[in-house]
Amino acid sequence: MLSRHGGVAYRVIPSLFFFLRPERQRIMALRLSPHMTVMQNAAQRAAKRLLRDFNEVEQLQVSVKGPSDFVSQADLRSEQSIRDDLTKARPGYALLMEESGASGGDNWTWRWVVDPLDGTTNFLHGIPHWAISIGLERRLPDGNTELAAAVVYSPAVDEMFWAEKGAGAFLNERRLRVSARRELHDAVFATGIPFAAVSAPRRLAFARTLGTLMPQVAGIRRFGSAALDLAWVAAGRYDGFWELGLKPWDVAAGLLLVREAGGYAVDPAGGDPLQTGDVVASNGHLHTKLLDIVQDGVAASRTT
């Protein structure tokens, strides 16, 4: 049978979400690069166990890591599974992971950036909107870095969002393009509500931006996974996204997805969100309008 959540249909066999294997076969027909093959395989293997845990979410042992920040045994197992697969395939690459932090030193040429379970709170409450996010960074000869590849996998609906620098963005086997909407009153945006750990100025900036934007747009959604929010901008489901106070593993993969789908993704000052943790992403047509509103919210929070 089909169950719907947030306008998305989930296939359910009493309370069990399952993989649609033909999709995986069609992806492989696209002749994935070695990096992308490693990333997708790691995400899929971790997802199998996460899906089993998700079906038994009431039985998970959960500990509190911080305000509004829960870590489950499922989260830790997923990270270990992904770490094992990535390290085995590319033993010389550095890692930056949500739970275990950075490893591999500072002088890396390639680095994996991993969120093993983005949307942990959704997961723990039985809400099927969570994802595995794997980004790959490359250090350039001039010392700067760039995002080279990205995977955001939503196991509950078997949606594999993926992209490689200069090669486009895809959802399973389908090429992605951002939406074509040009007017705010037609647009739906996504955001994330700051937790208590986020600084007071960022919380105030969010509130001011939300208050300004709400009367001007068709809708604003908060589903609880920044990685999927960015993937949905790339897919044209959302017209834009903004959030302040994020971590690199929250957004690394999603930023590349948006850019490779034809959209823009920067911080409110036009810089790199990986450095600041603040993100404004859009389909491009609405970018200046959304960016201006977020910038005004940030500026107002500094003068209050």
VOTORTI-214850 format. One line per field, with one value per residue: residue number from 1; z, x, y of N, C-alpha, C in turn. Coordinates in steps of 0.05 Angstrom, whole numbers. Atoms other than C-alpha are relative to their C-alpha. Layout:
BEGIN
seq = NUM,...
n_up = Z,...
n_east = X,...
n_north = Y,...
ca_up = Z,...
ca_east = X,...
ca_north = Y,...
c_up = Z,...
c_east = X,...
c_north = Y,...
//
This chain:
BEGIN
seq = 1,2,3,4,5,6,7,8,9,10,11,12,13,14,15,16,17,18,19,20,21,22,23,24,25,26,27,28,29,30,31,32,33,34,35,36,37,38,39,40,41,42,43,44,45,46,47,48,49,50,51,52,53,54,55,56,57,58,59,60,61,62,63,64,65,66,67,68,69,70,71,72,73,74,75,76,77,78,79,80,81,82,83,84,85,86,87,88,89,90,91,92,93,94,95,96,97,98,99,100,101,102,103,104,105,106,107,108,109,110,111,112,113,114,115,116,117,118,119,120,121,122,123,124,125,126,127,128,129,130,131,132,133,134,135,136,137,138,139,140,141,142,143,144,145,146,147,148,149,150,151,152,153,154,155,156,157,158,159,160,161,162,163,164,165,166,167,168,169,170,171,172,173,174,175,176,177,178,179,180,181,182,183,184,185,186,187,188,189,190,191,192,193,194,195,196,197,198,199,200,201,202,203,204,205,206,207,208,209,210,211,212,213,214,215,216,217,218,219,220,221,222,223,224,225,226,227,228,229,230,231,232,233,234,235,236,237,238,239,240,241,242,243,244,245,246,247,248,249,250,251,252,253,254,255,256,257,258,259,260,261,262,263,264,265,266,267,268,269,270,271,272,273,274,275,276,277,278,279,280,281,282,283,284,285,286,287,288,289,290,291,292,293,294,295,296,297,298,299,300,301,302,303,304
n_up = 0,0,-20,9,-20,13,29,12,-4,-10,3,-26,-4,-26,-15,11,25,14,23,26,13,27,0,-3,24,20,-7,8,29,7,-1,-22,-4,-24,-25,-5,-6,-28,-17,1,-13,-29,-9,1,-20,-26,0,-6,-29,-10,5,-20,-25,2,-4,-28,-12,-28,-15,1,-24,8,-20,7,6,-5,4,25,16,-9,15,-5,9,29,11,-4,18,27,4,0,25,22,-4,9,29,13,-6,15,29,4,-27,-4,-1,-26,-5,-19,-5,-21,-26,-8,6,22,-1,25,1,13,26,18,28,3,-26,-2,-20,-3,-21,3,-4,-2,-7,-21,-16,15,-1,-26,-4,20,23,22,15,-10,23,-2,17,3,19,5,5,13,-3,26,-2,-13,-28,-4,3,14,-2,25,4,-21,-2,-22,4,-17,2,-4,26,20,18,0,13,3,18,2,10,29,14,-5,-23,8,-19,12,27,14,-3,-16,5,-19,10,17,-11,-1,-17,-28,-8,10,-9,-25,-11,-24,-19,-25,-24,-16,-27,-22,1,20,-13,-1,24,22,-5,6,29,11,-6,17,27,3,-1,24,23,-1,14,28,15,0,-23,-12,-11,-18,-2,-20,11,18,24,18,9,22,22,11,16,25,15,7,-18,-13,16,-14,-27,-16,-28,-12,-21,7,0,27,8,6,26,20,23,11,15,27,14,9,20,25,12,12,-20,-14,-28,-13,-27,3,10,26,-3,0,-24,-15,-18,-19,-10,8,28,16,25,16,28,16,7,-24,-19,-10,-18,-25,-12,-11,-24,-21,-8,-17,-26,-14,-7,-21,-25,-11,-10,-21
n_east = 17,-14,5,-10,-11,-12,4,-17,11,-18,10,-2,8,6,-21,-27,-7,-18,-14,10,-25,-4,-12,-29,-11,0,-22,-25,-2,-12,-29,-9,-29,-9,7,29,7,-7,18,27,-1,-2,26,20,-6,8,29,14,2,17,28,8,2,22,24,2,-11,6,-18,-27,-12,-5,-12,1,-26,0,27,14,-19,0,-15,10,-18,2,-17,-28,-6,-1,-25,-21,2,-10,-29,-14,1,-15,-29,-9,-2,-20,-13,-15,17,8,29,13,25,15,-3,-27,-16,-19,-23,-16,-18,9,-12,13,6,28,13,29,15,22,21,10,29,9,28,1,25,21,-4,7,29,14,7,-18,-13,-27,-17,-29,-13,-29,-13,-28,-15,-26,-17,-11,-29,-4,6,29,14,26,16,-4,22,20,22,20,18,24,7,29,13,-20,-8,-28,-9,-29,-12,-29,-7,-1,14,29,12,19,16,-2,-12,11,-15,15,-2,15,25,-1,16,-14,14,2,27,4,-22,0,-27,-5,-18,-3,4,-24,2,-10,-29,-7,-4,24,3,10,29,14,-1,20,27,5,2,26,21,1,4,26,22,-6,-5,22,-3,-26,0,-22,2,-19,-24,-12,-10,23,10,-16,5,26,-4,-11,21,22,23,-1,-12,-23,-4,-20,-3,-24,-11,-3,-27,-7,12,29,5,-20,11,23,-10,-8,24,14,-16,0,27,4,7,-21,-1,-21,8,13,-19,-10,-23,2,14,-16,-17,16,23,25,5,23,0,25,0,-14,19,9,-22,-5,22,-3,-25,4,17,-16,-20,13,4,-26,-9,18,-6,-25,5,21
n_north = -24,-25,-20,-27,-18,-23,0,21,27,20,27,12,28,-10,-14,6,-13,17,-11,6,8,-9,-27,2,10,-21,-18,12,-2,-26,3,-17,-2,15,-14,1,27,4,-15,12,26,-5,-10,21,20,-12,-3,25,2,-22,6,19,-14,-19,16,7,-24,-1,17,-10,-13,-28,-17,-28,-10,-28,-11,8,14,27,20,27,21,2,-21,8,23,-10,-14,19,14,-17,-3,24,3,-21,4,24,-6,-22,-2,-25,-23,-10,1,-18,14,-14,11,4,-23,1,18,0,-23,-25,-3,19,-7,7,4,7,-15,20,1,27,0,-27,3,20,-4,13,29,10,-3,16,-16,11,-21,0,6,4,-20,4,-19,4,-25,3,-23,-9,-8,-26,2,-1,26,0,24,15,20,-1,19,-2,23,1,28,6,-1,9,-22,-5,-25,1,-20,-3,-26,-3,21,-2,12,21,14,27,-2,-24,-25,-20,-28,-16,-10,-23,-21,-26,-19,9,9,27,16,14,1,16,-11,15,-17,3,12,-17,-2,-20,-25,-18,-16,16,5,-24,-3,18,-9,-24,9,15,-20,-15,17,14,-12,-4,25,20,17,5,26,7,29,11,12,-20,14,4,-26,-9,18,-7,-23,9,14,-18,2,-26,-21,-10,9,-15,9,-11,16,28,12,8,25,-4,-14,3,14,-15,-24,8,7,-24,-13,16,0,-27,-20,-15,6,-16,-9,-26,-20,8,17,29,10,19,-15,-16,15,-14,7,-10,15,-6,8,-20,-21,-14,-1,-27,-7,15,-8,-27,2,12,-20,-20,12,1,-27,-10,14,-11,-27,2
ca_up = 0,-5,52,41,81,59,-10,-21,-29,13,-4,59,73,141,171,127,75,19,-37,-108,-140,-213,-196,-173,-237,-280,-241,-254,-328,-326,-316,-250,-237,-187,-134,-144,-143,-76,-47,-70,-47,22,28,7,54,114,93,98,172,183,151,198,257,233,232,305,327,394,414,400,458,454,492,494,462,473,467,414,389,397,378,371,363,292,278,305,267,203,211,226,165,119,149,138,66,48,83,50,-19,-10,49,38,41,102,135,169,202,246,304,304,276,232,217,167,184,155,92,55,-20,-17,41,54,91,120,158,171,190,174,206,268,306,250,250,325,320,263,211,144,124,137,94,88,62,34,2,-28,-24,-67,-52,-113,-130,-104,-36,-43,-40,-81,-76,-126,-114,-73,-51,-11,-3,24,40,60,-12,-47,-76,-92,-106,-134,-170,-194,-208,-281,-296,-271,-216,-217,-179,-190,-266,-281,-294,-246,-260,-210,-216,-265,-219,-220,-173,-97,-93,-132,-93,-38,6,58,121,188,255,297,359,426,412,353,372,392,333,285,318,313,241,225,259,221,155,166,185,123,75,98,71,3,-16,-30,28,75,96,154,147,190,142,111,64,36,34,-12,-53,-62,-86,-138,-158,-166,-109,-70,-102,-48,21,76,144,192,238,201,200,139,140,139,72,35,-11,-19,-41,-100,-118,-123,-163,-212,-222,-244,-178,-133,-63,-21,49,63,46,-20,8,21,67,86,120,155,165,136,71,20,-39,-96,-167,-190,-214,-143,-114,-109,-76,-25,-12,0,51,89,88,117,172,189,188,232,283,292,308,359
ca_east = 0,20,26,35,77,92,64,112,86,121,113,99,97,67,115,173,204,240,289,264,320,306,324,393,403,385,434,490,473,497,568,584,655,697,686,611,607,643,598,532,553,572,506,465,500,490,417,399,414,382,318,316,328,276,224,239,251,217,269,330,376,379,425,424,484,463,403,356,413,402,448,423,458,432,468,534,528,513,575,619,593,606,675,694,672,703,769,774,762,806,853,891,831,816,747,703,644,588,598,673,699,760,814,870,907,903,945,895,884,816,767,700,649,595,530,510,439,414,346,360,301,254,283,274,201,184,180,207,244,318,379,451,496,566,607,676,723,786,844,867,940,930,909,835,784,723,666,679,622,559,508,445,406,335,326,252,234,296,315,389,409,479,525,596,631,619,576,507,461,415,358,367,375,340,378,358,344,323,254,238,196,213,162,163,88,93,152,158,220,250,286,309,289,352,362,382,455,454,477,425,442,430,363,342,364,322,261,267,278,218,174,192,188,123,74,108,113,67,95,153,169,210,220,282,337,382,413,345,323,381,370,297,319,362,302,257,211,232,250,300,327,361,388,439,487,497,557,597,569,498,508,570,534,472,511,541,473,442,499,502,427,435,421,461,485,525,526,489,552,562,617,627,575,625,666,609,554,502,467,423,406,357,338,377,317,298,367,376,308,319,390,370,317,365,419,370,352,425,440,379,400,468,437,386
ca_north = 0,73,122,197,245,316,303,244,173,120,47,7,-68,-65,-14,-38,7,-29,-15,-12,-52,-33,39,17,-22,38,82,32,36,108,83,115,140,101,154,155,79,78,132,101,32,59,96,36,-12,35,46,-27,-28,40,16,-44,1,51,-5,-18,53,44,-7,36,57,133,180,255,288,360,407,380,336,262,206,135,70,70,135,108,42,79,123,63,26,85,97,25,25,92,76,8,37,100,89,154,200,243,242,293,258,283,236,222,288,297,246,240,304,374,364,322,322,287,287,253,296,251,257,184,202,272,281,241,271,251,181,173,196,149,204,177,240,228,216,194,250,239,295,291,351,360,406,446,463,534,508,522,466,448,399,343,293,286,234,247,182,179,105,109,126,98,165,171,244,249,296,304,369,390,329,350,327,266,234,159,157,224,288,344,417,470,501,556,599,673,706,702,694,629,602,550,555,509,527,500,529,543,500,528,515,563,633,686,732,675,658,730,734,673,702,768,733,687,746,784,726,692,743,744,670,611,572,557,486,459,383,374,351,404,352,334,406,423,360,381,449,414,372,433,413,474,540,558,544,583,563,591,555,490,443,422,351,379,415,392,343,386,448,411,382,451,480,422,426,499,535,580,564,614,643,709,749,712,668,594,562,508,562,600,548,596,577,612,567,578,563,624,664,681,684,759,767,712,733,806,786,740,794,844,795,784,858,875,822,856,924,899
c_up = 0,23,-8,24,-14,-30,-14,7,10,-3,26,-2,30,15,-10,-26,-15,-24,-26,-18,-29,-2,2,-26,-22,6,-10,-30,-9,2,20,1,24,26,6,7,29,18,1,14,30,11,1,22,28,1,7,30,12,-4,20,27,0,4,29,18,30,17,1,27,-8,23,-10,-3,6,-5,-28,-19,10,-17,8,-8,-30,-14,1,-18,-29,-6,-2,-27,-23,2,-10,-30,-14,4,-15,-29,-6,26,5,3,29,3,19,4,24,28,10,-7,-23,5,-26,-3,-16,-29,-20,-28,-6,28,-3,22,3,23,-3,3,4,3,22,17,-15,2,27,6,-21,-24,-23,-17,12,-22,10,-19,-1,-21,-3,-7,-13,5,-27,3,14,30,7,-3,-16,6,-26,-5,24,-3,23,-6,20,-1,1,-27,-23,-20,4,-16,-2,-21,0,-13,-31,-15,5,25,-9,24,-11,-28,-14,6,14,-11,22,-13,-17,11,4,19,28,7,-10,14,27,9,23,18,24,23,18,27,20,-2,-21,14,-1,-24,-24,3,-6,-30,-14,4,-18,-29,-5,0,-25,-24,-1,-15,-30,-17,2,24,9,15,19,5,16,-11,-20,-26,-20,-10,-24,-24,-14,-15,-27,-18,-9,17,17,-19,14,28,14,29,10,22,-5,1,-28,-9,-6,-30,-22,-26,-13,-15,-28,-16,-12,-23,-26,-13,-11,19,12,30,12,29,-4,-11,-28,1,1,25,16,21,22,13,-6,-30,-11,-27,-15,-28,-18,-7,24,19,12,20,27,15,14,26,23,9,18,27,16,9,24,27,13,12,23,27
c_east = 17,-8,12,9,12,-3,16,-13,22,-13,5,-9,0,24,28,4,21,12,-14,24,3,12,31,13,2,22,26,3,11,30,12,31,8,-7,-30,-9,6,-20,-28,0,1,-27,-21,4,-8,-31,-14,-4,-18,-29,-11,-4,-25,-27,-4,9,-6,20,29,9,9,13,-1,28,2,-28,-10,18,3,18,-9,21,-1,18,30,7,2,27,23,0,11,30,15,1,17,30,11,4,21,14,15,-16,-6,-30,-7,-29,-14,7,29,19,20,22,15,18,-11,10,-11,-4,-30,-11,-29,-12,-27,-19,-14,-30,-10,-31,-4,-26,-24,1,-10,-30,-16,-9,19,13,28,18,29,13,30,10,29,13,27,15,14,29,5,-7,-29,-12,-26,-14,2,-23,-18,-21,-17,-21,-22,-10,-30,-15,19,6,30,6,30,10,30,6,3,-16,-30,-9,-23,-16,-4,11,-9,17,-17,5,-16,-26,4,-16,16,-13,-2,-27,-7,19,-6,29,1,19,3,-2,24,-6,12,30,10,1,-25,-2,-11,-30,-16,-1,-20,-28,-7,-3,-27,-23,-3,-9,-29,-22,4,1,-25,2,28,-3,24,-3,22,24,12,10,-22,-12,16,-4,-27,1,12,-20,-23,-25,-3,13,24,1,19,0,26,10,3,29,7,-13,-30,-4,19,-11,-22,8,7,-24,-14,15,0,-27,-7,-8,24,-1,24,-8,-12,18,10,24,-6,-15,15,18,-16,-22,-27,-5,-24,3,-26,3,15,-17,-8,23,4,-21,2,25,-3,-16,16,21,-12,-5,25,9,-17,7,25,-4,-20,13
c_north = 25,18,26,16,24,0,-22,-27,-19,-27,-15,-29,-3,11,-5,15,-17,13,-9,-7,9,27,-2,-10,21,21,-12,2,27,0,20,1,-17,13,-3,-29,-6,14,-12,-27,3,9,-22,-21,10,2,-26,-4,22,-6,-21,13,19,-15,-8,23,1,-15,11,11,28,15,29,11,30,10,-6,-16,-28,-18,-28,-20,-4,20,-9,-24,9,13,-21,-16,16,4,-24,-2,21,-4,-23,7,21,5,25,25,7,-2,23,-10,12,-10,-1,22,-5,-20,1,24,24,3,-20,11,-6,-4,-6,17,-14,7,-27,-2,29,0,-20,2,-12,-30,-11,3,-15,16,-7,22,4,-11,-6,20,-5,20,-7,27,-6,26,6,8,26,0,2,-27,4,-26,-15,-20,1,-22,8,-22,0,-29,-6,0,-9,21,6,26,-1,19,-2,27,0,-21,0,-14,-19,-9,-28,3,26,25,21,28,15,10,25,24,26,20,-12,-11,-28,-20,-14,-3,-19,14,-19,19,-4,-13,19,4,20,28,18,18,-16,-7,24,6,-18,11,24,-8,-14,20,16,-17,-12,13,2,-25,-18,-18,-3,-27,-4,-30,-13,-15,20,-14,-5,26,10,-19,6,26,-8,-14,17,-3,25,20,13,-10,19,-11,11,-18,-29,-9,-9,-26,3,8,-7,-13,17,25,-7,-8,24,13,-16,-2,28,22,13,-8,14,5,28,22,-7,-18,-29,-9,-20,14,14,-16,12,-4,15,-14,5,-10,20,24,17,6,28,8,-14,9,28,-2,-13,19,21,-11,-2,27,11,-14,11,28,0,-3
//
